[in-house]
Amino acid sequence: MKVYKKIILDKNNKVIYEDSYNYEGKWARLGIHYDFKSTKGAKLMEKKAKREKKLAEKRAKKQAKSGFKKVEDNTIPVDELITLDHLTRNNPDKK
């Protein structure tokens, strides 16, 4: 049986380059064998996601501990008229 390592075809599906060898043996022995280099990208992404998750949990815990309060939403609803009171609501000089 001919096992191809690499095949390069042109746009008309003609073989430009082929790297292959003949194999006589069990199918189970033939296949993709993963090594460290081929799985390195996936492992790095998992590690990064794990680190970001841990940092987010730390941040949430720290904010909860310090009594972090959300900033109030000062937006005016669309169906409401804008009045002078809305414009001067956050003015510190207002008495």
C-alpha positions as CSV (number, residue, x, y, z in Angstrom):
1,M,0.0,0.0,0.0
2,K,1.3,3.4,-0.9
3,V,1.2,6.0,2.0
4,Y,1.5,9.6,1.0
5,K,3.3,12.1,3.3
6,K,2.9,15.1,1.1
7,I,1.2,15.7,-2.2
8,I,1.2,19.0,-4.2
9,L,-1.3,19.4,-6.9
10,D,-1.8,22.1,-9.5
11,K,-5.1,23.7,-10.3
12,N,-5.9,20.9,-12.8
13,N,-5.3,18.2,-10.2
14,K,-2.0,17.1,-11.7
15,V,0.6,15.9,-9.3
16,I,3.5,18.4,-9.1
17,Y,5.3,16.8,-6.1
18,E,4.6,13.6,-4.0
19,D,6.4,12.2,-1.1
20,S,5.3,8.7,-0.3
21,Y,6.4,5.2,0.8
22,N,5.2,1.6,0.6
23,Y,3.7,0.2,3.8
24,E,3.0,-3.5,4.5
25,G,1.5,-3.9,7.9
26,K,-1.5,-3.3,10.2
27,W,-3.8,-0.3,9.7
28,A,-3.7,0.4,13.4
29,R,0.1,1.1,13.2
30,L,-0.5,3.5,10.4
31,G,-1.8,7.0,11.2
32,I,-1.0,10.3,12.6
33,H,1.2,10.2,15.7
34,Y,1.0,13.4,17.6
35,D,4.0,14.8,19.2
36,F,4.6,17.8,21.4
37,K,5.1,20.2,18.5
38,S,1.8,19.4,16.8
39,T,-0.2,19.9,19.9
40,K,1.7,22.9,21.3
41,G,-0.7,25.6,19.9
42,A,-3.8,23.9,21.5
43,K,-2.0,23.5,24.8
44,L,-0.9,27.2,24.8
45,M,-4.5,28.3,24.1
46,E,-5.8,26.2,26.9
47,K,-3.2,27.5,29.3
48,K,-4.0,31.1,28.4
49,A,-7.7,30.6,28.8
50,K,-7.1,29.0,32.2
51,R,-4.9,31.9,33.3
52,E,-7.4,34.5,32.2
53,K,-10.2,32.6,34.0
54,K,-8.2,32.6,37.2
55,L,-7.4,36.3,36.9
56,A,-11.1,37.1,36.3
57,E,-12.0,35.1,39.4
58,K,-9.3,36.9,41.4
59,R,-10.6,40.3,40.2
60,A,-14.2,39.5,41.0
61,K,-13.2,38.3,44.5
62,K,-11.1,41.4,45.2
63,Q,-13.9,43.7,44.0
64,A,-16.5,41.9,46.1
65,K,-14.2,42.1,49.1
66,S,-13.6,45.8,48.7
67,G,-17.2,46.6,48.3
68,F,-17.0,47.7,44.7
69,K,-20.1,49.5,43.6
70,K,-21.3,50.0,40.0
71,V,-21.6,53.5,38.6
72,E,-25.2,54.6,38.1
73,D,-26.6,54.7,34.6
74,N,-27.3,58.4,33.9
75,T,-28.9,57.8,30.5
76,I,-32.3,59.4,29.8
77,P,-34.9,57.1,28.3
78,V,-35.9,57.9,24.7
79,D,-39.5,58.6,25.4
80,E,-38.8,61.2,28.1
81,L,-38.4,64.9,27.5
82,I,-35.0,66.5,28.4
83,T,-35.5,69.2,30.9
84,L,-33.2,71.7,32.6
85,D,-33.3,69.4,35.7
86,H,-31.7,66.6,33.6
87,L,-28.9,68.8,32.4
88,T,-28.1,70.2,35.9
89,R,-28.6,66.9,37.9
90,N,-24.9,66.2,38.5
91,N,-23.9,69.8,39.0
92,P,-22.0,70.0,42.4
93,D,-22.8,73.8,42.7
94,K,-26.5,73.1,42.7
95,K,-28.2,73.9,46.0
